[in-house]
Amino acid sequence: MDSNFALYAAIAHHIAASPQQQITFAEFMEMALYHPKYGYYSSDAVKIGFKGADFFTSPNLSTDFGELLAEQFFQMWEILGRPVQFSLVEMGAGQGLLALHILNYHQLHHPDFFNALQYLIVEKSPTLRQEQQQRLQNFSVRWCNLEEIPANSITGCFFSNELVDAFPVHQFTLEAGKLREIYVTTQTDEGEGGILSPSVPQSSFVEVTGELSTPQLREYFDLVGIDIAANVYADGYRSEINLAALDWLSIVADRLQRGYVLTIDYGYPASRYYNPRRSQGTLQCYYHHRYHDNPYINIGQQDITAHVDFTALERWGERCGLDKIGFIQQGLFLMALGLGERMATLSSQQQPLSELLQRRDALHQLIDPTELGGFGVLVQSKGLREIESSQPLKGLILPEQM
């Protein structure tokens, strides 16, 4: 059976077995991305990079992103008093490129830190995990699930790059000023809910609205300080809520004893995320380096993402015992870590002109505020002593402060 159709059938059967023959969009997105056999991240469909890929990430551009992050991790180790074991827990490691760049850099430039380093990777995709294991076979790296890490066992840093945007989200809309959840069902030829047959086209998943599936959705707006019932929101306004991100952060905070949580992703503070003018939300699909907003086509063959609400991560983190250290744009973060110096020395390097131009372009993309440079970098901490928390992280020092 074609894997694309098999996933459609699996989702349709799940819908048919659910109350009122409908599922939340979060359930649909979970299956589309993470179905154990046919989901986008569970199959060979996921393609990261440039040629023939669906999207690329910062590590695909050059080694600079990972090397600059490595400098930040080294400083974290020093601030914590150079513990005998410092754990780096990378969550969602993609192709393993970021881990490779970080480990190579530390082995060459910070051998003392490298010897103290325990590198853990949390990866849900079996396809990507296999690629990571092959790429990192020369290093001591351990793969595990977050749940397998004992509580209060990690001294070091949990970090992720473009992970939270791929968590399944609930979708909601406003109908006559009332908060309603968006559900997914199937449509037969007569336009009613039912099980998809082989002759029914892919577009036969349809949306319906209903009561909220959980009171957490309404409570979410109290968490982030948004009055969604205010009359500034027009009828038909829709957006997303990422409850999975809160569950994830709860586990991370529980496993961290002393150290940091560093989250890099595209997103906004809640006031911008739920701006009344952003009336159709932030959901995007990526297919062969093109993006669109229809999650009901190319199911299992395309990435589905939503921007990150950083206010939610900050405030939920506080409830979980995480202190906010700082929030900054990726471009400024990397410049503070030395990207500017790297750009300044390009002209003096003995490399073919084509390679120099390619690297210069890569560095510019990392700091371009309209591209990767506009990503958010959130740093939180737990268990730091007063003298440790008073030492500013290098990546959070703005140019005028340097």
Order of alpha helices (4+ residues) and beta strands (2+ residues): alpha-beta-alpha-alpha-alpha-beta-alpha-alpha-beta-alpha-beta-beta-beta-beta-beta-alpha-beta-alpha-beta-beta-alpha-beta-beta-beta-beta-alpha-beta-alpha-alpha-alpha-beta-alpha
